[in-house]
Amino acid sequence: VVSVGADNAITDVPGIEVGHWTDPHALTGTTVILAGGGAVAGVDVRGAAPGTRETDLLDPVNLVQRVQAVVLSGGSAFGLDSAGGVMRYLEERGQGQDVGGGRVVPIVPAAVIFDLDVGSWEMRPSGEHGYLAAVNAVPRNSEQGNVGAGTGARAGGLKGGLGGASTELSDGLVVGALVVVNSIGRAHDPESGALFGSELGLDGEFESLRAAPAGMALFDRDYGRLFAANPLAGRNTTIGVVATNARLDKAQAKKMAQMAHDGMTRAIRPAHTMFDGDTIFALATGQGEEVMGSAPLARLGAIAADTFTRAIVHAMLAATSAGGLECHRDAFPSAYRGAE
Amino acid sequence: VVSVGADNAITDVPGIEVGHWTDPHALTGTTVILAGGGAVAGVDVRGAAPGTRETDLLDPVNLVQRVQAVVLSGGSAFGLDSAGGVMRYLEERGQGQDVGGGRVVPIVPAAVIFDLDVGSWEMRPSGEHGYLAAVNAVPRNSEQGNVGAGTGARAGGLKGGLGGASTELSDGLVVGALVVVNSIGRAHDPESGALFGSELGLDGEFESLRAAPAGMALFDRDYGRLFAANPLAGRNTTIGVVATNARLDKAQAKKMAQMAHDGMTRAIRPAHTMFDGDTIFALATGQGEEVMGSAPLARLGAIAADTFTRAIVHAMLAATSAGGLECHRDAFPSAYRGAE
């Protein structure tokens, strides 16, 4: 009844395309999620240090119904410029909010991570790089790890990265998630290396991992070390997108984004701190089905949460050591089956 | 460095008193959390079907800084009247927002659960019952289970209830939580009965429980059964209060309430659905310390989340079968150590 999509990626949602621009030397990059002809969108910002653009128009009381793309980028607030290049790409193709006379204003919400301490301080994704990411967008994209906006990410003292997951139901519902994990909290138990949320794997997708031990250390339980070790604000955040082929209105898309945050909560401890700008966008491409009732919407939100959790686990599995940061596999080889 | 408070209850926070009014026959009740001379307060409403009172004034942009009490009640929206009785109790004692001439308006935010399908439809807590709950308030109160607002609660198909927990740090910080678990989602794995979040126990507080199995069933992974079985809106919700002796401003109290929701997320799957009115209040009594910086606040929020998770586990452990609903212990004896 429930299974992993063909590519276990957000592009399993029909109409969603993903492209990256990656600078593997400066360790930064930009990721574009194109929403085909436009998707109904919502957002929920739960972190205390967000860097965002075009989020206010997503409020259900506001005018614009559909967005053409979402941009996730490195470069901290400077990286918000990358969305301008995606707007140019879309304007050239006539995609955007119709403002009459054949003219359009592309609607491209964006969120950024702070990655300037990893790799290069000077290199920040610009409009040019956003444009290149859009040019690179393809309908099937399951790249993960140190790619796009995940290139310079760090998560709980390890190398973070970009991850994806998808869920397909036998009734045709598809839910995909794409995340850039750059959290101050840990996605892993610091003693065993067990990845939080890996118990939510579908179809054996996390079978390379040993089961988490019963007595996980979790973290120092007063969180004193965590916030003593990394006390600078604005250097962390987990950002992402959940997408579905369901037909939602804007308020429903916001609810989907809100519930998807629960997937972040189950995968990262702690989440939503003063030092994270945790932001999730929701996109509903809306082919087919009628607008959902409350029960299907609650179900969709629960599935979005689980899919988002799985995307975070994949981000940690796919990241590779870089910029002086060890990836999960290098730091915790014993967390993997077949290791000594 | 981190330990359970003396009573493992919200009243471990100095100045916080708790009182209940309980109707064990009609299976409803009201719980009052008195905040001494007044506490800085915040709230975060994350469920889609809330029943609340005096939450708008808690917005950091609004005037009132301190509340004198928070009420949690059964009776659905009818039960919001119980806060009026608590206002009368406080007015008689001269406690409230000073409006000149020796007159006060007590500020008593409230949230309710729908318990009218359990026990009696007609019996709803009124102002009289709120007043009685306030009269019953005491500085040490660790009652749990089918008491106060938890009397008629149900959670994920089992009997729900009221639970509490507290955390004390060696630097003097105290965090307490009180919760009424009435969720549509489950606090337990439906196959093994393992309680989600019990891995967060401190000082062996959950040693009566067997460790959760590695391959928990979680729930049917498309959530179809869950929302097919209980499709009526407004019948579920998890409500609670987190309190601390730290000194916070209103925005910080809201952040604490926000992060405490992550504790709900880790204990209940799914949380924050269309069918829950999930609402958490935060109270900061503020003796002693200066207003917190960002790092201590993030730490406080993480501790509040974990304390809230533990309170939910305690609610499930303390609830007893009633109203045709089995409690966790009766439904899953094998989840407890020493069982066959």
Interface residues (C-beta under 8 A of the other chain):
Chain A: V1 V2 R46 A48 L169 I184 G185 E199 L200 L202 A211 A212 A214 G215 M216 L218 D220 R221 D222 Y223 G224 L226 F227 A228 P231 A233 K255 Q258 M259 D262 T265 R266 R269 P270 A271 H272 T273 M274 F275 S294 A295 P296 L297 A298 R299 G301 A302 I303 A305 D306
Chain B: V1 V2 R46 A48 L169 I184 G185 E199 L200 L202 A211 A212 A214 G215 M216 L218 D220 R221 D222 Y223 G224 L226 F227 A228 P231 A233 K255 Q258 M259 D262 T265 R266 R269 P270 A271 H272 T273 M274 F275 S294 A295 P296 L297 A298 R299 G301 A302 I303 A305 D306
